[in-house]
């Protein structure tokens, strides 16, 4: 049943996978919605609220949890620097902990869940405008900084990020770096998995896929 339905990696949270390939071997927990792993609000929010998302009232927002309800200020240079340094730490820890044949080659840096935007501060909004009006370009500038930085030291490492909930992906001027994987994620609230993507019921999901 699992093989028939292509559930042969870590797609199913309740069952052990039948095998683990290189692109499912993610050492961090969580494996998605990981921004707080790189810039931890428990460490930084009190002293550096500017590292986190600004809302429409001009207030900095602390994420509601480690995986949801907030974001980072992706135009902030320190946020980029801290994220790159944290990634270096993860890689060094994994390569010390695991034998070489088990070293992860993929690390996830992806937006948190249940939050409608990345950051509304003037600097981030200016980048959004430069990028064509959507937040994908803002996110890719942040992701590419980390990805291109780590490639100089670890050319085998890939960075995965989520590509859903981000409007105007095609219009963004900044494209993913060579070592970035864009994972297109369906919004399960409107996708019918018993019908193909081409079915009319799945028009919103198909449009999201085509936008990426």
C-alpha positions as CSV (number, residue, x, y, z in Angstrom):
1,X,0.0,0.0,0.0
2,X,2.8,2.4,0.9
3,X,4.7,1.7,-2.3
4,X,1.6,2.0,-4.4
5,X,0.9,5.4,-3.0
6,X,4.5,6.6,-3.2
7,X,4.7,6.9,0.6
8,X,8.2,5.6,0.8
9,X,10.1,8.5,2.4
10,X,9.1,10.6,5.4
11,X,5.8,11.7,3.9
12,X,3.8,9.8,6.5
13,X,4.3,11.0,10.0
14,X,2.8,8.0,11.8
15,X,4.6,5.2,10.0
16,X,8.3,4.3,9.7
17,X,9.6,4.9,6.2
18,X,10.5,2.0,4.0
19,X,13.8,3.7,3.1
20,X,15.5,7.0,3.7
21,X,17.1,8.7,0.7
22,X,19.6,11.5,0.9
23,X,16.9,14.1,0.3
24,X,14.8,12.8,3.3
25,X,17.7,12.6,5.6
26,X,17.1,15.9,7.5
27,X,18.8,16.0,10.9
28,X,17.0,18.9,12.4
29,X,13.8,18.8,14.4
30,X,11.5,20.1,13.0
31,X,12.3,19.2,9.4
32,X,10.1,22.0,8.0
33,X,9.1,25.5,9.2
34,X,12.6,25.9,10.6
35,X,13.4,29.6,10.8
36,X,13.4,29.5,14.6
37,X,16.2,26.9,14.5
38,X,18.4,29.5,12.9
39,X,17.4,32.6,14.8
40,X,15.9,31.5,18.1
41,X,13.4,33.9,19.6
42,X,14.1,32.5,23.0
43,X,17.6,33.8,22.7
44,X,17.2,36.9,20.6
45,X,13.7,38.4,20.8
46,X,14.1,40.2,24.1
47,X,17.4,41.9,23.2
48,X,17.0,42.1,19.4
49,X,13.3,42.3,18.4
50,X,14.4,43.8,15.1
51,X,15.5,40.3,14.0
52,X,11.8,39.3,13.8
53,X,8.8,40.2,11.6
54,X,7.1,43.6,11.9
55,X,3.4,43.7,11.7
56,X,1.1,46.3,10.1
57,X,1.1,48.4,13.3
58,X,4.9,48.7,13.3
59,X,5.3,46.2,16.1
60,X,7.8,43.3,16.1
61,X,6.1,39.9,16.4
62,X,7.5,37.0,18.4
63,X,6.6,33.7,16.8
64,X,3.8,32.0,18.7
65,X,5.7,28.7,18.7
66,X,8.9,27.3,17.2
67,X,7.2,26.4,14.0
68,X,4.3,28.9,13.5
69,X,2.9,32.3,14.0
70,X,5.8,34.6,13.0
71,X,8.8,35.1,10.8
72,X,12.2,36.8,10.5
73,X,13.1,40.2,9.3
74,X,14.9,38.9,6.2
75,X,16.4,42.3,5.2
76,X,18.4,42.4,8.4
77,X,22.1,41.7,7.8
78,X,22.5,40.2,11.3
79,X,19.7,37.8,10.7
80,X,21.5,36.5,7.6
81,X,24.8,36.3,9.3
82,X,23.4,34.4,12.4
83,X,21.5,32.0,10.1
84,X,24.6,31.2,8.2
85,X,26.6,30.6,11.3
86,X,23.9,28.4,12.8
87,X,23.9,26.3,9.6
88,X,27.7,25.9,10.0
89,X,27.1,24.6,13.5
90,X,24.5,22.1,12.4
91,X,26.8,20.7,9.7
92,X,29.8,20.4,12.0
93,X,27.6,18.7,14.7
94,X,26.3,16.2,12.2
95,X,29.7,15.4,10.7
96,X,31.0,14.8,14.2
97,X,28.1,12.7,15.2
98,X,27.6,10.5,12.1
99,X,29.9,8.4,9.9
100,X,30.7,10.0,6.5
101,X,28.3,7.8,4.7
102,X,25.4,9.1,6.9
103,X,26.2,12.8,6.7
104,X,23.1,14.8,5.7
105,X,23.5,16.7,2.5
106,X,20.2,18.6,2.8
107,X,19.3,21.3,5.4
108,X,15.9,23.0,5.5
109,X,15.5,26.7,6.0
110,X,11.8,27.5,5.5
111,X,9.1,29.9,6.6
112,X,7.0,29.3,9.6
113,X,3.5,28.0,9.4
114,X,0.3,30.0,10.0
115,X,1.6,33.5,9.3
116,X,0.3,35.6,6.3
117,X,3.6,37.5,5.4
118,X,7.3,37.6,6.1
119,X,7.9,41.1,7.3
120,X,6.3,44.5,6.8
121,X,9.2,46.7,7.9
122,X,10.2,49.5,5.5
123,X,13.4,47.7,4.5
124,X,11.6,44.5,3.7
125,X,8.8,46.3,1.9
126,X,11.4,48.1,-0.3
127,X,12.9,44.8,-1.3
128,X,9.5,43.4,-2.1
129,X,8.9,46.4,-4.4
130,X,12.2,45.9,-6.1
131,X,11.5,42.2,-6.6
132,X,8.2,42.8,-8.3
133,X,5.6,43.0,-5.5
134,X,5.7,39.5,-4.0
135,X,7.7,38.2,-1.0
136,X,9.4,35.4,-2.9
137,X,12.3,37.6,-3.9
138,X,12.7,38.8,-0.3
139,X,12.9,35.3,0.9
140,X,15.3,34.2,-1.9
141,X,17.7,37.0,-1.0
142,X,17.9,35.7,2.5
143,X,18.1,32.0,1.5
144,X,20.7,32.7,-1.2
145,X,22.9,34.5,1.2
146,X,23.0,31.5,3.4
147,X,23.2,29.0,0.5
148,X,26.0,30.8,-1.3
149,X,27.9,31.3,1.9
150,X,27.8,27.7,2.9
151,X,28.7,26.5,-0.7
152,X,32.1,28.0,-0.3
153,X,32.8,25.7,2.6
154,X,30.6,22.7,1.9
155,X,29.9,22.5,-1.9
156,X,27.9,19.2,-1.4
157,X,25.3,20.8,0.8
158,X,21.8,21.6,-0.5
159,X,19.3,24.1,1.1
160,X,15.6,23.3,0.9
161,X,13.0,25.9,1.3
162,X,9.2,25.9,1.0
163,X,7.5,27.6,-2.0
164,X,3.9,28.0,-0.9
165,X,2.0,31.0,0.2
166,X,4.4,33.3,-1.6
167,X,2.7,35.3,-4.3
168,X,4.3,36.3,-7.7
169,X,7.1,33.7,-7.6
170,X,7.6,34.0,-11.4
171,X,7.9,37.7,-11.3
172,X,10.7,37.8,-8.7
173,X,14.0,39.0,-10.0
174,X,16.1,36.9,-7.5
175,X,16.1,33.2,-8.4
176,X,17.2,30.3,-6.2
177,X,20.9,29.7,-6.1
178,X,22.3,26.5,-7.6
179,X,22.3,24.7,-4.3
180,X,18.8,25.6,-3.3
181,X,15.8,23.2,-3.7
182,X,12.4,24.8,-3.8
183,X,9.8,22.4,-2.4
184,X,6.3,23.2,-3.7
185,X,3.8,22.4,-0.9
186,X,0.1,22.0,-1.5
187,X,-2.2,23.8,0.9
188,X,-4.1,20.7,2.1
189,X,-7.2,22.8,3.0
190,X,-8.1,23.1,-0.7
191,X,-6.4,20.2,-2.5
192,X,-8.2,16.9,-3.3
193,X,-5.6,14.1,-3.2
194,X,-7.9,11.6,-4.7
195,X,-8.0,13.4,-8.0
196,X,-5.1,14.4,-10.3
197,X,-3.6,17.9,-10.2
198,X,-5.3,18.6,-13.6
199,X,-8.8,18.1,-12.2
200,X,-10.9,21.2,-11.8
201,X,-11.2,20.6,-8.0
202,X,-7.4,21.1,-7.8
203,X,-7.2,24.4,-9.8
204,X,-5.8,26.4,-6.9
205,X,-3.1,23.8,-6.2
206,X,-2.2,23.5,-9.9
207,X,-1.9,27.3,-10.1
208,X,0.4,27.4,-7.1
209,X,2.5,24.7,-8.7
210,X,2.7,26.5,-12.0
211,X,3.6,29.8,-10.3
212,X,6.7,28.1,-8.9
